[in-house]
Amino acid sequence: MVESAARIGLIVLGAFIVIALLQRALSPAVRLAIREQMAGEPEIEIKKRIDTLSHVIYRTLLFVVMAVVVVTILPEFGVNAAALIAGLGLFGLAVGFGAQNLVKDVINGIFILAENQYGVGDVITVAGITGVVEDLNLRRTVLRDLDGVVHSVSHGQVEVTSNWTKSYSRVNLNVGVAYDSNLDHVIEVINRVGQELAADPEFSARITDPPHVLRVDNFGDSSIDLKIIGETAPIEQWGIMGELRLRLKKAFDAEGIEIPFPQRTVHMAVAAASPPGRLEPNDASKPVEAQSGGGRPDDVKLDD
């Protein structure tokens, strides 16, 4: 009995030593391999890849070590490990026919990791859900959306992966101005604001290509829409776009550039035989023309 207890203690101690060695050796080894493989890529991408692979590999090896410990200890309790393993093999074969989804999850997970489609810290859209990747293993991905809701997505559901923060992110927004605006002046103001934002020490490290006007993007019902693009460090685009909108509004106000909004101009028809200031019941005022256009709220006109 004492000998069995001693052997069990040695096995458990050996397992703890192996786990400790894995913790100390795994991250440096993965870091070295990934840095050689991803030489020249942004540091944030390298770090995400290292963290993701280290996490997945460590947990997989930990599971293997624990399985070996259990199988090694069982004989000390009088259990025939060989027969148990054979029985588990047959049981696993039987379960395998009903666990095709699990197999699909794992296979897809292997491809996701091998192809580096995304990693912990990325903002992605999978299975119709958008969020930050908080956890990733061979079977599923855990996302947290903007509302703070945590979603667990099995890899078997992943058919299309959209990564919003791979290598870099992009500023992409439209700004509408009134039709009577001087577009050359508007474009100059927008480009100037983008350059000033990129030169600001608070934001310069996060912007790799200053926001600027790409083109006149659309003739809208109420405005001419200009497409603005730029490039930022991964996951920084939303903060940069918020600051850009704030600065553009202030600059437009200072330059007298109007940002129009949808409104309607209504012309009223009044019966000619009606006395001044009076409408006949059957000739109630009715709208005869309605159109959308830029301008101000006091542009409503009445025909007397």
Secondary structure by P-SEA (a helix, b strand, c coil): caaaaaaaaaaaaaaaaaaaaaaacaaaaaaaaaaaaaccccaaaaaaaaaaaaaaaaaaaaaaaaaaaaaaaccccccaaaaaaaaaaaaaaaaaaaaaaaaaaaaaaaaaaaaccccccbbbbccccccccccccccbbbbbccccbbbbbccccccbbbbcccccccccbbbbbccccaaaaaaaaaaaaaaaaaaccccccccccccccccccccccccbbbbbbbcccccaaaaaaaaaaaaaaaaaaaaccccccbbbbbbbbbbcccccccccccccccccbbbbbbcccccccccc
